[in-house]
Amino acid sequence: MTEHQAAWPPEDIELAMDHDSDIDSDSEEIHDAKGNLITDEYVRDAISDVHRAIDEGRVSVPTGRPGRPSLTGESTHSPRVSFRVPEELRERAKARAEQEGKSVSALAREAFEQFLRAG
């Protein structure tokens, strides 16, 4: 097994530790799936590469808010408004949304906007 020498990130590197990872219990050396020795420098280089990838936009950063994309098309979270309705009203909304080729959420947003505009 070889120590990682090339510039980071090498094309053949796979950063994965699992039950198949090579750990030498005598020397406590840990190697990646390609046999490269994982050293402090190796880890620092990996972390630096992740930061570079984020800065360059090659990797998306979780926003901490799972769910659908923003309604504004920007990277901001769209707030949620929820309320309860009788089953019959929900079924009517589902049928109307299907008829118009929309989701119930889109139908409800439009109705809410119309109601507020009518003031």
ROSE-4610 file (N, C-alpha, C; in Angstrom, 1 decimal, always signed):
// ROSE-4610
residu = [M/M/M/T/T/T/E/E/E/H/H/H/Q/Q/Q/A/A/A/A/A/A/W/W/W/P/P/P/P/P/P/E/E/E/D/D/D/I/I/I/E/E/E/L/L/L/A/A/A/M/M/M/D/D/D/H/H/H/D/D/D/S/S/S/D/D/D/I/I/I/D/D/D/S/S/S/D/D/D/S/S/S/E/E/E/E/E/E/I/I/I/H/H/H/D/D/D/A/A/A/K/K/K/G/G/G/N/N/N/L/L/L/I/I/I/T/T/T/D/D/D/E/E/E/Y/Y/Y/V/V/V/R/R/R/D/D/D/A/A/A/I/I/I/S/S/S/D/D/D/V/V/V/H/H/H/R/R/R/A/A/A/I/I/I/D/D/D/E/E/E/G/G/G/R/R/R/V/V/V/S/S/S/V/V/V/P/P/P/T/T/T/G/G/G/R/R/R/P/P/P/G/G/G/R/R/R/P/P/P/S/S/S/L/L/L/T/T/T/G/G/G/E/E/E/S/S/S/T/T/T/H/H/H/S/S/S/P/P/P/R/R/R/V/V/V/S/S/S/F/F/F/R/R/R/V/V/V/P/P/P/E/E/E/E/E/E/L/L/L/R/R/R/E/E/E/R/R/R/A/A/A/K/K/K/A/A/A/R/R/R/A/A/A/E/E/E/Q/Q/Q/E/E/E/G/G/G/K/K/K/S/S/S/V/V/V/S/S/S/A/A/A/L/L/L/A/A/A/R/R/R/E/E/E/A/A/A/F/F/F/E/E/E/Q/Q/Q/F/F/F/L/L/L/R/R/R/A/A/A/G/G/G]
num = [1/1/1/2/2/2/3/3/3/4/4/4/5/5/5/6/6/6/7/7/7/8/8/8/9/9/9/10/10/10/11/11/11/12/12/12/13/13/13/14/14/14/15/15/15/16/16/16/17/17/17/18/18/18/19/19/19/20/20/20/21/21/21/22/22/22/23/23/23/24/24/24/25/25/25/26/26/26/27/27/27/28/28/28/29/29/29/30/30/30/31/31/31/32/32/32/33/33/33/34/34/34/35/35/35/36/36/36/37/37/37/38/38/38/39/39/39/40/40/40/41/41/41/42/42/42/43/43/43/44/44/44/45/45/45/46/46/46/47/47/47/48/48/48/49/49/49/50/50/50/51/51/51/52/52/52/53/53/53/54/54/54/55/55/55/56/56/56/57/57/57/58/58/58/59/59/59/60/60/60/61/61/61/62/62/62/63/63/63/64/64/64/65/65/65/66/66/66/67/67/67/68/68/68/69/69/69/70/70/70/71/71/71/72/72/72/73/73/73/74/74/74/75/75/75/76/76/76/77/77/77/78/78/78/79/79/79/80/80/80/81/81/81/82/82/82/83/83/83/84/84/84/85/85/85/86/86/86/87/87/87/88/88/88/89/89/89/90/90/90/91/91/91/92/92/92/93/93/93/94/94/94/95/95/95/96/96/96/97/97/97/98/98/98/99/99/99/100/100/100/101/101/101/102/102/102/103/103/103/104/104/104/105/105/105/106/106/106/107/107/107/108/108/108/109/109/109/110/110/110/111/111/111/112/112/112/113/113/113/114/114/114/115/115/115/116/116/116/117/117/117/118/118/118/119/119/119]
x = [+0.8/+0.0/+0.9/+0.4/+1.2/+0.6/+1.5/+1.1/+0.6/-0.4/-0.9/+0.1/+0.5/+1.6/+1.1/+0.2/-0.2/-1.0/-1.2/-2.1/-3.5/-4.1/-5.5/-6.5/-7.6/-8.0/-7.5/-6.9/-6.6/-7.8/-7.8/-9.0/-9.4/-8.5/-8.8/-9.1/-9.3/-9.5/-11.0/-11.3/-12.6/-12.6/-13.2/-13.2/-14.4/-14.1/-15.2/-14.6/-15.1/-14.7/-15.9/-15.7/-16.8/-16.1/-16.9/-16.4/-15.3/-15.2/-14.2/-12.9/-12.9/-11.7/-10.5/-9.4/-8.1/-7.6/-7.6/-7.1/-6.1/-4.8/-3.7/-3.7/-4.2/-4.4/-3.0/-1.9/-0.6/-0.1/-0.2/+0.3/-0.8/-2.0/-3.2/-3.2/-2.6/-2.7/-4.0/-4.6/-5.8/-5.6/-6.1/-5.9/-7.3/-7.3/-8.6/-8.8/-9.9/-10.3/-9.2/-8.4/-7.4/-6.0/-6.0/-4.7/-3.8/-4.3/-3.5/-3.6/-2.5/-2.4/-3.1/-4.1/-4.8/-4.0/-3.4/-2.6/-3.4/-2.8/-3.4/-3.4/-2.3/-2.2/-3.3/-3.5/-4.5/-5.9/-6.2/-7.5/-7.6/-6.6/-6.6/-6.8/-6.1/-6.3/-7.7/-8.3/-9.7/-10.7/-10.5/-11.3/-11.2/-10.0/-9.7/-10.4/-10.4/-11.0/-12.5/-13.1/-14.5/-14.9/-14.1/-14.3/-14.2/-13.2/-13.0/-14.2/-14.6/-15.8/-17.0/-17.2/-18.4/-18.2/-17.0/-16.8/-17.0/-16.6/-16.7/-18.1/-18.9/-20.3/-20.4/-19.3/-19.3/-20.1/-20.4/-21.2/-22.2/-23.4/-24.4/-24.3/-24.6/-24.6/-26.0/-26.2/-27.6/-28.0/-29.2/-29.7/-30.2/-30.3/-30.9/-32.4/-33.0/-34.4/-34.8/-35.1/-35.4/-36.8/-37.0/-38.2/-38.1/-39.2/-39.2/-38.4/-38.1/-37.4/-38.3/-37.6/-38.3/-39.3/-40.4/-41.4/-40.9/-40.0/-39.5/-38.3/-37.9/-36.8/-35.4/-35.4/-34.2/-33.8/-32.7/-32.3/-32.8/-34.0/-34.6/-35.7/-36.0/-37.0/-38.4/-39.3/-40.7/-41.5/-42.1/-42.8/-44.0/-44.4/-45.6/-46.7/-47.9/-49.2/-50.0/-50.5/-51.4/-52.6/-53.7/-55.0/-55.8/-56.7/-57.6/-58.8/-59.3/-60.6/-61.4/-62.7/-63.5/-63.1/-63.3/-62.9/-63.5/-64.8/-65.5/-64.8/-64.4/-63.7/-62.4/-61.7/-60.4/-60.6/-61.6/-61.9/-62.2/-63.0/-63.3/-62.1/-61.2/-60.0/-59.1/-59.0/-58.2/-58.7/-60.1/-60.7/-60.4/-60.6/-60.4/-58.9/-58.0/-56.6/-56.2/-56.7/-56.5/-57.0/-58.2/-58.9/-58.0/-57.4/-56.6/-55.2/-54.8/-53.4/-52.5/-53.0/-52.2/-52.1/-51.3/-51.3/-52.4/-52.8/-53.7/-53.0/-51.7/-51.0/-51.1/-50.8/-50.9/-52.3/-53.3/-54.7/-55.0/-54.5/-54.8/-54.0/-52.8/-52.0/-52.8/-53.3/-54.0/-55.3/-56.0/-57.2/-56.9/-55.9/-55.5/-55.1/-54.3/-53.9/-55.1/-56.1/-57.3/-58.1/-58.2/-58.9/-58.3/-57.0/-56.3/-56.3/-56.2/-56.3/-57.7/-58.8/-60.1/-60.4/-59.5/-59.4/-60.7]
y = [-1.2/+0.0/+1.2/+2.3/+3.4/+4.6/+5.5/+6.8/+7.7/+8.5/+9.4/+10.5/+10.6/+11.6/+12.6/+12.3/+13.2/+14.4/+15.3/+16.5/+16.1/+16.8/+16.4/+17.1/+16.6/+15.2/+14.3/+13.2/+12.3/+11.7/+11.4/+10.9/+9.5/+8.7/+7.4/+7.2/+8.3/+8.2/+8.0/+7.2/+7.0/+7.1/+8.1/+8.3/+7.5/+6.3/+5.5/+4.6/+4.8/+3.9/+3.0/+1.7/+0.8/-0.5/-1.5/-2.8/-3.4/-3.0/-3.6/-2.7/-1.6/-0.7/-1.5/-1.2/-1.8/-1.1/-1.8/-1.2/-2.2/-1.8/-2.6/-2.4/-3.4/-3.3/-3.2/-3.6/-3.5/-2.1/-1.4/-0.1/+1.0/+0.6/+1.5/+2.4/+1.9/+2.7/+2.4/+3.5/+3.4/+3.8/+3.0/+3.2/+3.4/+4.2/+4.3/+3.1/+3.1/+2.0/+1.7/+2.7/+2.5/+2.2/+2.0/+1.7/+2.8/+4.0/+5.2/+5.4/+5.6/+5.8/+7.1/+7.0/+8.2/+8.8/+10.0/+10.7/+12.0/+12.8/+14.1/+15.0/+15.0/+15.8/+15.4/+14.1/+13.6/+14.1/+14.1/+14.5/+16.1/+16.8/+18.3/+18.6/+17.8/+18.0/+17.7/+16.7/+16.3/+17.4/+17.9/+18.9/+20.2/+20.5/+21.7/+21.5/+20.3/+20.1/+20.2/+19.8/+20.0/+21.4/+22.2/+23.7/+24.3/+23.9/+24.4/+24.1/+22.8/+22.4/+23.2/+23.5/+24.3/+25.7/+26.3/+27.7/+27.8/+26.7/+26.7/+26.3/+25.9/+25.5/+24.1/+23.3/+21.9/+21.0/+21.4/+20.6/+21.5/+21.0/+21.9/+21.7/+22.8/+22.8/+22.6/+21.7/+21.6/+22.8/+23.2/+24.5/+24.2/+23.0/+22.7/+22.7/+23.0/+23.0/+22.1/+20.8/+19.9/+20.3/+19.8/+20.0/+20.5/+21.0/+21.4/+22.7/+23.0/+24.3/+25.5/+26.6/+27.8/+28.2/+28.8/+29.2/+30.5/+31.2/+32.4/+32.1/+30.9/+30.5/+30.9/+31.5/+31.9/+30.8/+31.0/+30.0/+30.3/+31.0/+31.2/+30.2/+30.0/+29.0/+29.6/+28.9/+29.4/+29.0/+29.9/+29.5/+28.7/+27.9/+27.0/+27.5/+27.5/+27.8/+26.6/+26.1/+24.9/+25.1/+24.5/+24.6/+23.3/+23.0/+21.9/+22.2/+21.2/+21.4/+20.1/+20.2/+19.0/+18.0/+16.8/+15.8/+16.1/+16.5/+16.8/+17.9/+19.0/+20.1/+19.7/+18.8/+18.3/+17.5/+16.7/+15.9/+16.8/+17.8/+18.8/+19.5/+19.8/+20.5/+19.6/+18.3/+17.4/+17.2/+17.1/+16.9/+18.1/+19.3/+20.6/+20.7/+20.4/+20.5/+19.5/+18.3/+17.3/+17.8/+18.4/+18.9/+20.0/+20.8/+21.9/+21.6/+20.3/+19.9/+20.5/+20.7/+21.4/+20.5/+20.9/+20.3/+21.0/+20.3/+21.0/+22.2/+22.1/+23.3/+24.4/+24.2/+25.3/+25.9/+25.0/+25.5/+26.4/+25.9/+26.6/+28.0/+28.0/+29.3/+30.3/+29.8/+30.7/+31.3/+30.4/+30.8/+31.8/+31.5/+32.4/+33.7/+33.8/+35.1/+35.8/+35.2/+35.8/+36.4/+35.6/+36.1/+37.3/+37.3/+38.5/+39.7/+39.5/+40.6/+41.3/+40.5/+41.0/+41.8/+41.6/+42.4/+42.7]
z = [+0.0/+0.0/+0.0/-0.7/-0.9/-0.1/+0.2/+0.8/-0.3/-0.1/-1.1/-1.3/-2.6/-2.9/-3.9/-4.8/-5.9/-5.4/-6.3/-6.0/-5.7/-4.8/-4.4/-5.3/-5.7/-5.5/-6.6/-6.3/-7.4/-8.0/-9.3/-10.0/-9.5/-9.0/-8.6/-7.1/-6.4/-4.9/-4.6/-3.7/-3.2/-1.7/-1.2/+0.3/+0.9/+1.3/+1.9/+3.0/+4.2/+5.3/+5.6/+5.5/+5.9/+6.4/+6.5/+7.1/+6.2/+5.0/+4.1/+4.0/+4.8/+4.8/+5.3/+4.8/+5.2/+6.5/+7.6/+8.8/+9.4/+9.5/+10.0/+11.5/+12.2/+13.7/+14.4/+13.8/+14.5/+14.5/+13.3/+13.2/+13.3/+13.3/+13.3/+12.1/+11.0/+9.8/+9.1/+8.5/+7.8/+6.4/+5.4/+4.0/+3.4/+2.3/+1.6/+0.7/-0.1/-0.9/-2.0/-2.4/-3.4/-2.8/-1.5/-0.8/-0.4/-0.5/-0.1/+1.4/+2.1/+3.5/+3.9/+4.8/+5.3/+6.4/+6.1/+7.1/+7.5/+8.4/+8.7/+7.5/+6.8/+5.5/+4.5/+4.4/+3.5/+3.8/+5.1/+5.6/+5.4/+5.7/+5.5/+4.0/+3.1/+1.7/+1.3/+1.8/+1.5/+1.9/+3.1/+3.6/+2.8/+2.4/+1.6/+0.2/-0.3/-1.6/-1.5/-0.4/-0.2/-0.2/+0.6/+0.6/-0.7/-1.5/-2.9/-3.7/-3.6/-4.5/-4.1/-2.9/-2.4/-3.0/-2.8/-3.3/-4.8/-5.5/-7.0/-7.5/-6.6/-6.9/-7.5/-7.3/-7.8/-7.0/-5.7/-4.8/-4.1/-4.0/-3.4/-1.9/-1.2/+0.3/+0.8/+1.7/+2.3/+3.0/+2.9/+3.5/+4.9/+5.3/+6.6/+6.5/+5.4/+5.2/+4.1/+4.4/+3.3/+2.7/+1.5/+0.8/-0.6/-1.1/-2.5/-2.7/-4.0/-4.3/-3.9/-3.7/-3.4/-4.5/-4.2/-5.1/-5.9/-5.3/-6.0/-7.0/-7.0/-7.9/-7.3/-6.2/-5.5/-4.5/-3.8/-2.8/-1.4/-1.4/-0.1/+0.2/+1.4/+1.8/+1.6/+1.0/+0.9/+2.1/+2.9/+4.1/+3.7/+4.7/+4.5/+5.4/+4.8/+5.5/+5.4/+6.5/+6.4/+7.2/+6.8/+7.5/+7.2/+8.1/+8.0/+7.2/+6.4/+5.7/+5.8/+5.6/+5.6/+4.5/+4.6/+3.6/+2.3/+2.3/+1.0/+0.3/+1.0/+0.4/-0.2/+0.5/+0.0/-1.3/-1.3/-2.5/-3.7/-3.4/-4.5/-5.0/-4.1/-4.5/-5.3/-4.9/-5.6/-7.1/-7.2/-8.5/-9.4/-8.8/-9.6/-10.0/-9.1/-9.4/-10.5/-10.4/-11.5/-12.8/-12.8/-14.0/-14.6/-13.8/-14.3/-14.5/-14.2/-14.4/-13.4/-12.1/-11.1/-9.9/-8.9/-7.6/-6.8/-5.7/-4.8/-4.2/-3.9/-3.4/-4.3/-5.6/-6.6/-6.6/-6.6/-6.6/-5.4/-4.2/-3.0/-3.0/-3.5/-3.6/-4.4/-5.6/-6.5/-5.8/-5.1/-4.5/-3.3/-2.6/-1.5/-2.0/-3.1/-3.7/-4.2/-4.8/-5.3/-4.2/-3.1/-1.9/-1.3/-1.2/-0.6/-1.5/-2.8/-3.8/-3.7/-3.5/-3.5/-2.2/-1.2/+0.0/+0.7]
